Amino acid sequence: MTDSKSNINKTSEIKKMQKDDKFYALGVVTRSNIKKDKNGRSYWDIAIMDGDGSIEGKIWSNGLWYACEEGGKDTIGDPVSDPRTMALEGKTLGLQGQVGEYKGQSQYAFNAVYYVDQDKYPPHSFVKRSPISPEELEKEFMSLRNSCGEPLKGFLDFVFDTKKFWNKYKDWPAAVTHHHAYVGGLLEHSVATTRVANYIASTYRAGGVKIDIDLVTAGALLHDIGKLEAYALNPAPNVATAGNVIDHVALGYKLLSSLTEEYGLEKEAPKLSLALAHIILSHHGSKEFGSPVLPATPEALIVAAADDLDFKLFCWHESISALEEDKEITDFHFAMQRRFWKS
């Protein structure tokens, strides 16, 4: 594979290509599964990420595999049994591919695979990061956190400082595919959700609704805390075993219960502790989307609404950003069950 960066297409460029267009990609593998086609031949279902985003595609049984290490280029004869290709997740690959189409949606076939020198092309250098600077996000996070009165201010200090949750929270992804699926995504999403939730809460409180804004703030900052155990960075975002078999909502409730008990919030303010746990359990808004209970307080309703809005607007923005200049309607977005309009 050539070292010329001018020949490498970013994932954002590939997403705008037309059927039959060819491309070269270079990035870190975020998902890799070996499957069998209807004829019993092995193929790879993979996703690859660079600094712009990610794409998913297939390496079919007739794909060509090369090892490009130490300045050479050797053919990999049996990729199914080669130790390098059996553990692709978290490794840097070069891919030569072509855009296809299925039911009106772009699909990507990777016809040649290049296992590149991992020291020359370190995987972490291809991991997408939040477009907002870490300093800006941290500043707003600290402002929101410090706006809370006691006892929630003390509890947040305990969680993020004493228990050192900040060390992971500031870098963790909010998802693996649907939204904020990059380094710093959890912080970006949580700050945005809290900002919107506070605005909604202040608006309705000004209209006479009794709302605890400190509870809204703490609940919004902590609503996705279960993702610290549901996801991992390796170095790109992926789903941990616990995330697959339990999910972040239940993990978040378990984690919060342990923290409130250790801090003493359950004894000091039992109703407040229970209300905070209710926000964690209900923040997806419906049982259909993974919440075991429905939002039953103004604070829980507000956090769930703000969380949902941030998710939907992120999906809109990502879909619109991938559009060609002369188009105003996106491809069908399966997670959102709609096409978006660049109005």
Secondary structure, DSSP 4 states (H G I P E B T S, - for coil): ----GGGPPPHHHHTTPPTT-EEEEEEEEEEEEEEE-TTS-EEEEEEEEETTEEEEEEE-TT-EEEEE-TT--EE-S-TTT-HHHHS-TT-EEEEEEEEEEETTEEEEEEEEEEEE-TTTS-GGGG--B-SS-HHHHHHHHHHHHHT--TTHHHHHHIIIIIS-THHHHTT--S-SSSSS-SBTHHHHHHHHHHHHHHHHHHHHHHTT----HHHHHHHHHHTTTTHHHHEEESSSEEE-HHHHHT-HHHHHHHHHHHHHHHHTHHHH-HHHHHHHHHHHHHTTSSGGGT-SS---SHHHHHHHHHHHHHHHHHHHHHHHHTS-TT--BPPPBTTTTB--B--
